[in-house]
Amino acid sequence: MNQSPDSDVLGGVLDRVGAVPVLVDVGASGKAHAPWQPVARKSVFVGFDPDSRDIDPTLRANYAQYKMVPKIVAGQDAAARSPFFLTAFPHCSSALAPDHDALKPYIFADLFKVERQIEIETTSLAAVMDELNLSAIDWLKVDSQGIDLSIIMGLDAKRRERLLCIEVEPGLAPFYQGEQTFHDINQALIKEGFWLAHLKVQQFARVQASTIKQVFGLDVKATDPVARLFGPSPTAAEARYFPTLESLKAREAPFRDYVVTWTFAASTGLWGYALDLARAAHENTTDPAQQATAKFLTNCVKATVIGLANQAA
């Protein structure tokens, strides 16, 4: 059960501190990111995707400001132009070559078939933030197919410590040549002062499509409903991280950052973390208006939790 305030409530909270969150999506193919919807109309969106085949043409309408950058995002030491592998399934396209030996045992191997290799201009997050005159990213979502950690570390240290939410989608095993896996990224982000707030495991059948064809005489794709009959195995993680209260305090985060993080926690249903954020925000200010806002955030959580308890009764 996940009851979150509507966009009017969260928008009003952002207005209290004059905050315009910056939402960055590396690998922006597909529909608008659902957890962003309660704050989207008050936010700046910057998207990156060199493969435009599945970018939603209505995406722009969701945000107060919108910018799409058709470049590869990599670390700060990347070359000016990099190879990019366009795969049969657009969401599998990557700056890394698929590892066909690692993919072979899985039913989704055909999705990673390289249809074409091109060269595309490469940039870093820090460089684009400088071009757009954005001092910070509030919520960073990275689905780069194998180089999530390099992209995050492509931000300078000052911008990294100001991140209020990070989402990544790494493999549990390396399905691309040189892929940075969940294990690598999880360790690095915890060291950077973040905690793992959400984890969803993607699962696909570990069976070769050619074996199914041989036994059943059927061409079964990973996306076909019948593929589920062969049993799920974990392949990748969808992970979300928030800064710990200790890391916010250590960098003397401004009141604005506590409030924006609170709206992100509320939009994802993390009411315990939101309650702690409201308390910490109150304790770290002596300004009467800010204390009143912190009290409002506490009462909002309290009312929501009571409502959830009544629904469950």
LOTI-558600 format. One record per residue (C-alpha): x, y, z; residue in one letter. Coordinates in steps of 0.5 Angstrom, whole numbers, padded with zeros to 4 digits, always signed. Last residue first. Layout:
<nodes>
XYZa ...
</nodes>
This chain:
<nodes>
-0016-0004+0019a -0011-0003+0013a -0015+0003+0010q -0014+0006+0017n -0007+0005+0018a -0006+0008+0011l -0010+0014+0013g -0006+0015+0020i +0001+0014+0016v -0002+0020+0011t -0004+0024+0017a +0003+0024+0021k +0007+0025+0014v +0003+0031+0013c +0004+0033+0020n +0011+0032+0020t +0012+0036+0013l +0008+0042+0016f +0012+0042+0022k +0018+0043+0018a +0015+0048+0014t +0014+0052+0021a +0021+0051+0023q +0023+0054+0016q +0018+0060+0017a +0021+0061+0025p +0028+0061+0022d +0032+0057+0028t +0034+0051+0023t +0038+0044+0023n +0033+0041+0028e +0027+0043+0024h +0030+0040+0018a +0032+0034+0022a +0025+0032+0024r +0022+0033+0017a +0028+0028+0014l +0026+0023+0020d +0019+0023+0018l +0021+0023+0010a +0025+0017+0012y +0019+0013+0015g +0014+0015+0010w +0018+0012+0004l +0012+0012-0001g +0016+0014-0007t +0013+0021-0008s +0014+0022-0001a +0021+0021-0001a +0022+0025-0007f +0018+0031-0003t +0023+0030+0003w +0029+0030-0001t +0027+0037-0004v +0025+0039+0004v +0032+0037+0006y +0035+0040+0001d +0032+0047+0002r +0034+0047+0009f +0041+0048+0006p +0046+0041+0007a +0051+0042+0012e +0056+0037+0009r +0056+0033+0015a +0049+0034+0016k +0046+0031+0010l +0051+0026+0010s +0049+0024+0017e +0042+0024+0015l +0044+0019+0010t +0043+0021+0002p +0038+0017-0002f +0039+0011-0006y +0034+0008-0012r +0036+0001-0015a +0033-0003-0021e +0037-0009-0021a +0039-0014-0026a +0039-0021-0028t +0035-0025-0023p +0032-0032-0026s +0025-0033-0027p +0022-0040-0029g +0021-0043-0036f +0013-0041-0036l +0015-0034-0036r +0017-0034-0043a +0010-0035-0045v +0008-0028-0044p +0013-0026-0050d +0018-0021-0048t +0024-0026-0048a +0022-0028-0055k +0019-0035-0056v +0020-0038-0063d +0017-0045-0063l +0018-0052-0065g +0017-0054-0058f +0024-0058-0056v +0028-0055-0062q +0025-0048-0061k +0026-0048-0054i +0033-0050-0054t +0034-0045-0059s +0031-0040-0055a +0037-0041-0050q +0034-0042-0043v +0035-0038-0036r +0029-0035-0036a +0028-0027-0034f +0028-0023-0028q +0029-0016-0026q +0030-0015-0019v +0027-0009-0015k +0031-0005-0010l +0029+0001-0006h +0032+0005-0001a +0040+0003-0001l +0043+0008+0003w +0048+0014+0001f +0054+0017+0004g +0059+0016-0002e +0062+0010+0001k +0055+0007+0000i +0055+0009-0007l +0061+0006-0009a +0059-0001-0005q +0052-0001-0009n +0056+0001-0016i +0061-0005-0016d +0056-0010-0013h +0050-0008-0018f +0055-0009-0024t +0060-0004-0028q +0060-0007-0035e +0067-0009-0038g +0064-0013-0044q +0056-0012-0043y +0052-0018-0040f +0056-0017-0033p +0052-0020-0028a +0047-0017-0023l +0046-0012-0029g +0046-0005-0027p +0040+0000-0027e +0041+0006-0023v +0037+0011-0019e +0040+0017-0015i +0037+0021-0010c +0039+0028-0007l +0045+0029-0010l +0049+0035-0007r +0055+0031-0005e +0056+0029-0013r +0056+0036-0015r +0062+0038-0011k +0065+0032-0012a +0065+0033-0020d +0060+0029-0024l +0063+0024-0028g +0063+0019-0022m +0056+0018-0024i +0057+0017-0031i +0063+0012-0029s +0058+0008-0024l +0052+0007-0029d +0057+0005-0035i +0053-0002-0036g +0047-0001-0040q +0046+0007-0039s +0040+0007-0034d +0042+0013-0030v +0037+0017-0026k +0039+0023-0022l +0035+0027-0018w +0037+0033-0015d +0043+0035-0020i +0047+0042-0018a +0050+0048-0021s +0046+0048-0027l +0049+0053-0032n +0046+0049-0038l +0053+0049-0041e +0056+0047-0034d +0051+0042-0033m +0053+0039-0040v +0060+0039-0038a +0059+0036-0031a +0055+0030-0034l +0060+0028-0038s +0060+0028-0046t +0061+0024-0052t +0059+0025-0059e +0057+0019-0063i +0060+0014-0067e +0056+0008-0070i +0055+0001-0070q +0049-0003-0073r +0044-0008-0071e +0048-0011-0065v +0044-0017-0062k +0042-0015-0055f +0035-0017-0055l +0037-0024-0058d +0040-0026-0052a +0033-0025-0048f +0032-0032-0047i +0039-0033-0043y +0044-0038-0043p +0048-0034-0049k +0048-0027-0046l +0055-0028-0042a +0058-0031-0049d +0055-0026-0053h +0058-0020-0048d +0054-0014-0051p +0059-0008-0053a +0059-0002-0049l +0057+0005-0051a +0050+0001-0050s +0043+0000-0054s +0039-0005-0050c +0033-0001-0049h +0033+0000-0057p +0032-0008-0057f +0035-0010-0064a +0042-0007-0061t +0045+0000-0063l +0052-0001-0061f +0055+0006-0060f +0063+0008-0061p +0065+0014-0058s +0067+0021-0060r +0071+0026-0056a +0074+0021-0052a +0072+0019-0044a +0076+0022-0039d +0070+0026-0035q +0066+0019-0035g +0061+0018-0040a +0054+0021-0043v +0053+0019-0050i +0050+0025-0054k +0043+0026-0056p +0041+0032-0051v +0034+0033-0049m +0032+0039-0045k +0026+0041-0042y +0023+0046-0037q +0017+0046-0033a +0016+0038-0034y +0011+0033-0037n +0009+0036-0043a +0016+0035-0046r +0015+0027-0045l +0010+0027-0051t +0015+0025-0056p +0016+0019-0052d +0024+0017-0054i +0024+0010-0057d +0028+0010-0063r +0032+0016-0061s +0038+0012-0059d +0043+0017-0057p +0040+0018-0050d +0040+0024-0045f +0035+0028-0041g +0035+0034-0037v +0028+0036-0034f +0027+0042-0030v +0022+0041-0024s +0015+0044-0022k +0011+0040-0027r +0015+0034-0025a +0014+0034-0018v +0008+0029-0017p +0010+0025-0024q +0017+0024-0022w +0016+0017-0019p +0013+0015-0026a +0019+0016-0030h +0016+0019-0037a +0015+0013-0042k +0021+0010-0046g +0028+0012-0048s +0031+0017-0043a +0038+0013-0042g +0041+0018-0037v +0035+0022-0034d +0037+0028-0030v +0031+0032-0026l +0033+0039-0023v +0028+0041-0017p +0026+0048-0018v +0026+0050-0010a +0023+0057-0008g +0023+0054-0001v +0015+0054+0000r +0014+0053-0007d +0017+0046-0006l +0012+0044-0001v +0006+0047-0005g +0008+0043-0011g +0008+0037-0007l +0001+0038-0005v -0001+0040-0012d +0002+0034-0014s -0002+0029-0010d +0001+0026-0003p +0003+0019-0004s -0001+0013-0001q +0003+0007-0002n +0000+0000+0000m 
</nodes>
